[in-house]
Amino acid sequence: MTSKTHRRHPWRWVFGILGAIIVAAVVGVLVWSQVGVMGAEPEPLAAVRADERIAISDDSAGIVLAPASGTSATGLVFIPGAKVDPWAYASILSGLVTDDELTVVITKPWLNLAFFDPRGLSTFTALAPGVDRWLVGGHSLGGVRACQLAPDAAGLVLFGSYCANDLSGSSLPTLSLAGSEDGLSTPQKIADARHNLPGDAVIVTIPGASHASFGDYGAQPGDGTPTARDADVAAVVVRQVGDLVGTLG
């Protein structure tokens, strides 16, 4: 009896060590996801909040920017990049609301990482039930997640991102915006992943735009140096997304 008990002890140690490693890994991810989150720059965000043309609502699942004049027919569910405050995208996406009359839902990914967020598109479209047709899009890692949700959407919009899953066999209207100075999702990386997009996807490289040019959260480690003005990048976003919506009929 004593010998059997002794034989079991090594396994208890092994399972105990493995359990401790798993707990430490989970705690490490939780801590890492909350440290170093890139916050929204105050001035661009204040301008959006002060714009009377935009109705803003804030839900635990996402931020809704809608035309104050009434309900729009088309919406965009937009997924932030890793560890970027969702509010950092309010300014660059605000022109879609004021100029293109889109409703924009900026999601709040679990743990600030879209990779860990399993929620479907309907979780976010439910925040604006009056909208009939939805695009899905995202920046950086958020764009990778948007590609996974794209089969449930009417169109796909990528900001400094690319698809890891294969959408090449679909007829999904797709727009991919890249920055010539992007040091993270470089134009070459986007070109290398082009085969995963539909054949007629529109690829636009914005001169002088960096990875962080697609949001208002300051400089990002590893990124290039932008030479384009934020207003110019935002103007391209409004024009190109507007053109994509126009193709939907």
C-alpha positions, 0 to 999 in steps of 0.5 A: 500500500505504501509503495503504491502511494509513493509511485503516485507522488511523481505524477502529482508533482507533474500535474501540479507543475503543469497546472501552475504553468497554465495558470501562470500563462493565463495570468501573464496574458491577462496582464499583458493585454491590459498593459501598454494599451495605446490610448486615443489622442484627446484632441481628435476624439474631442472633435468627434464628440463635439460634432453635432452631425454625429450621434454617439452611443457607448455599449459594453460591446462597442461604440456606435457612431451614427448620423444624427439626422436619422438612421442610415441604410448601411453600416460598418462593424470595425474591429480595432488593432491589438491593444488599441483603444477603440475610441482611437478610431472614432476620428478617422471613421467619423467622415464615413458618418458625416459624408457617406451616411454610414453607421459605424460600430467600433467593437470592444474586443475581449482583452483588447485583442480581436484574436481572443474575441469569438463573438459573431458579427450579429453581436455588433450589428444588434447595436444598430438594428435599423441598419439593413446592410453591413460591411465588416472591417478592421485595422491590423489584427482587427482586420485579420478577425474581420476577414473571418467574419466577412462571409456574414457581411456585404463587404470587407474593408481592411486598414493596414491588414490582410486576410489569413483565411482564404476568401479568394473564391468569394465575390465579396466586395473588398477594399484593402488600404495600405500605407506606404510607410507602414512598418508593420503591415508593410505593403509587401506583406499585404501584397504577399497575402493578396491571394487570399482576397477576391480577384476583384478586390481593390488595393490602395496604397496611401502615400505617406501613411504609416500603420498608426495613420489609421488611428489616433493613438500616437506612434507605434513601436516598429512602425515607419514615419508618416509623412501624410497628414491625418486629414489626407489619410481620412479623406482617402478612407472616406472616398474609397469606402464610399466608392465600395458602398456605391458598388453594393447597389 
